[in-house]
Amino acid sequence: MLRVDVRRFAGEPVATTGRLAPDDEAFDGLAFAFATPVAVDGMLRETTEGDFRWQGHVQAAVRG
């Protein structure tokens, strides 16, 4: 699973790039299944309010 330890977040953007298996536990409970690995590419940033914002792209194929 793709994870970022926010306890060690130093205020600098963190790259979140990786691939998740179609059967990764992060997808448990979805009403559909992925046919291919899920590609993730983005940046995680801390906001001035102390929250986190992720912006990026997710690409995958869904079984029909």
N, C-alpha and C positions, 0 to 999 in steps of 0.2 A: 504494500500500500504506500502511496505517496504521502509523506508526512513532513511537517515543518514544526520544529520545537519552538513555539512562540515565547517560552520562558527565556530563551537565549537570543531573542530578537534584539539586535543592536541598533534599530532604527533605520538601517539601510535596507533597500529592497532585496528580497530574496527570490532567486529564480526557482520556479517550480516546473521542472521539465521531467517528464517520465512517461512510462507506459504502465497501464494497469491491466492485468489479465481480465478477460471477459467475465470470469467467475469470482472476481475479487469481492471480499466481504463488504466493501463500501457500497456495492450495488444490491445487497440483500434487500428484498422487499419491493424492488421495482416491478412494474407490471409488464416489463419486456426484458429480453435478453440480448446481450451484445454478441455479434458474430465474430468480431475481431478484437484485438487488444484496443484499449482506449488510450489515445495519445493526448497528453496534457502538456501545454506550453504556456507559461504565464509568469507574472511577477506578483509577489505578495508585498504589500506596503502597510506600514502603520500610519493611521490618520492622526491629525492633530488632536482629535477627541480621544485617542487611546484605543480606538477600534482598529480592525484590520480590513483591508480591501484587497481582493484578488481580481486581477484583470488578465485575461488570456484567451486561449482557444482550446477547445476539446473536440477531438475528431474520433469517430468510431462508426461502425456499421451495425445496424440493429437487425435482429432476425425478424422476419415477417411471417 
